[in-house]
Amino acid sequence: MPTEVKFCGMTRAEDVAAAVGFGAAYVGVIFAGGPRAIDADTADSILAMTGREAHRVGVFGDETAECISAISRTAHLDIIQLHADPTASKIAEVRALSGLPIWAVVRIKDGGLPAVYEELHATADAIVLDAAAPGRLGGTGIAFDWHAVARTLDHSPRPSLLVLAGGLTPNNVSEAIEALEPDVVDVSTGVELSPGIKHPGKMRAFAAAVRSNSP
């Protein structure tokens, strides 16, 4: 299957519309804090531009399962992405309350997969690999060693859906796809003018690079 695109960190309706126009399968908004964070009503408003042509993904940090579920209903999300080192029990609790698929973020610190990967792989609906950065959950523009992680994955169970995030740009996403063959590539910083403000030309170039290099 070809690698799909997720444009994340959306704050403007016009950027969501552009993402859909460039063929994104997933569009993400942030509720986990930081410069791209928006509220549930704003998320619902701008995600309306998906026209149901792309899945609506909400990114959360350490909020309670009740809070996550409530925001997901207001924003009419399709998928919940859990950052902040989620546990298997947190994933199960959020899924039970929200009724939505859960993507679990695994943060890569030293090039290999952390021990928690095995537990989350068995629980989450997708695994999102992202670079670890002290004091920040994501959106750092930092990439990890894709080739080292690929070697580790050769000896580990592969998730049913593998999402690759962290430091992706139109210039390096081809190498990332070749190394890890992800199902989805997730970009935010790499296609921005400033935090939360996307650059249409970079979005177009990213989507084109993914299409031309998908397995």
N, C-alpha and C positions, 0 to 999 in steps of 0.2 A: 504494500500500500504506500502511496506517496506520503511524504512528511507534510503535516498540516501546520498552519501558522496560528499562533496566538499573539495578538497585540495587547499588551497589558498597561496598567497605569493610566487609563483613560480618564480625562476630566472634562472633555468637551464633546458635544454631540457631533460636530463636524469631523472630529478625528475618528469617532466610532463609524460614521458613515463612510469615511475613507477606508477604514480597515475592512469593512464589508465589501466595498468596491474593489479592493485589491485581493479579495478572495479568502480572507481570514475565516477559519472555522471556529475560532474562539476569540472573544473580546473580554478583557478583564478590567475590573475596577478594584481599588484598594480601600479597605476598611481598617487596615492594620496600623494606621498612623503614617507619619512621614509627609513629604511635600506633595504627594499625589493623592492623599486621603480625601475622600468625599463622603457625604452622608447618604443614607439609603434612598431618600427621595430624589436627590440629584442623580444618583446611580440609575434609578428607575427611569428618570427622564431621558438621560443621554443614551442608555442602553435600548431605549425604544427605537433608536435608529438602526438596530440590527435587523429589524423587520422579521425576526425569527430566522434569518439566514445564517446567523452565527450563534453559538452557545454563549450564554451570559455567565461569566465566572466572577465570583467575589473572593478576594484574598483577605484572609483574617489572620490575626496574631493570637494573643492569649485571651481573647474575649471568652465569656462563658458560652456553653452550648446553647443556653436559652437566648442569649443576646444574638448569637450567630444565626439561630433559626429565625428569630424575629426580623432581623435585617434582611435575611434571604427572602422572606415572604414579601416584605415591602418592596424590595428591589427586583422581585420576580426573577431570581437567579435560577440557572440551570445546574450549576456546579459550584461547590464550595472548595476553595483551596486553603488548606491549613498550613500556616507558617509557624514560627516560634517553636520548633522541635515538637511536633505533636506526638502523643502516645497512641497506642492502639485503643486504649479505653476511651480517650477523647474522640477519636475518629468514630468509634461505635456509638458514642453518646450523641454526637452531632448528627450522624446519619439517622439515628432513631428519631430524633426530634424534628429534623428538617425533611426527611424523606428524599434527600438529594445525594448524588454521587459525591464522594470525597476524594480530593487530590491531596496527598500528603507531601510536603516539601522535606527533602533530605539535603542537609547542607554539607558540602564537601570541604573539608579542612586541609587534608594532606594528600590529596590525589586519589585516595582509596575510598571505598564505601564504608561509612561508620557501621558499628555493630547493630544499630537500631534499624538498619535497612531491612534485614530479614523479617523483623516483626511487622514493620509498616507494609512491606510488600505483601504480606499475608492478609492484611486488613483493609488497606486503602484501595480505591478503584483505579488510582493512577499514582505513580511516583514522579515527583518533580525534583530533578537534580539541580541544585543551585549552589553558587559559591558562598562559603561562610565569610562574613565580614564582622569584626568585633563591633558590637553595639548597634548593628543594623540587621534588619531581617532580609532585605533584598533591595532591588533597584539601585545597586551600587555600580553597575557597569563592569564588575570584576568577573573574569572567567576563571574556571578551574582547569586542571589538566585532563582534557577529554580522553586522551589516549591512555593515561594511567587508569582512569575509571573504566574505560572499555575493557582493559585487561582484567580488572576485577570482576566485571560483569560476566566475563567468559566463564567464571567459576561460581557464579551466583545465579539464583533464579531470576529470570527477566520478568518485569512486571507486564501485565496485560496491556498497559498503556504507559509508555515512557515519555516524559516531557522534559525537555532540556532547556534550562534557563541560565542566566548569569553571563553577562559580558558579550552577548551575541550582537553582531552588527552585519550589515550587508556584505562586508569584506571578509568576515571569518565564518559565516554560517555554513558555507560549503564544507570547510574543513571539519566543523563540528558534526555535520550530518554524516560525512564519510567515516568519522571516528566512532560514533555511537549509534548511528541509524535510529534516531529517536522517532517516535510516532508524531510528536508535536515539538516545535521550537517556539520558545516563549521570549518575546523581546519587549523591552520598555525603553531603557536608557539609550540603547543603540539606535533608536529612530526618533530622538527628541531634539527639539530646539532648546528647550529648558524643561525642568521637571514637570511632567504632566501635559506639556505642549508638544504635540507630534509634528514631525517634518514630513509632509506628503511625499516628497521626493525620496527620502530615506525609506519610508514605508514601502513605496513602490519597488525600490531596488531590493529591499529585503525579501519581499514576496517573490520577486522574479528570481532571485538567487536560490531560494528554496525550491521553486518549481523546477529549475534547471539542474538541481543537484540531488533531488530526492531519489532514493533507491527504487 
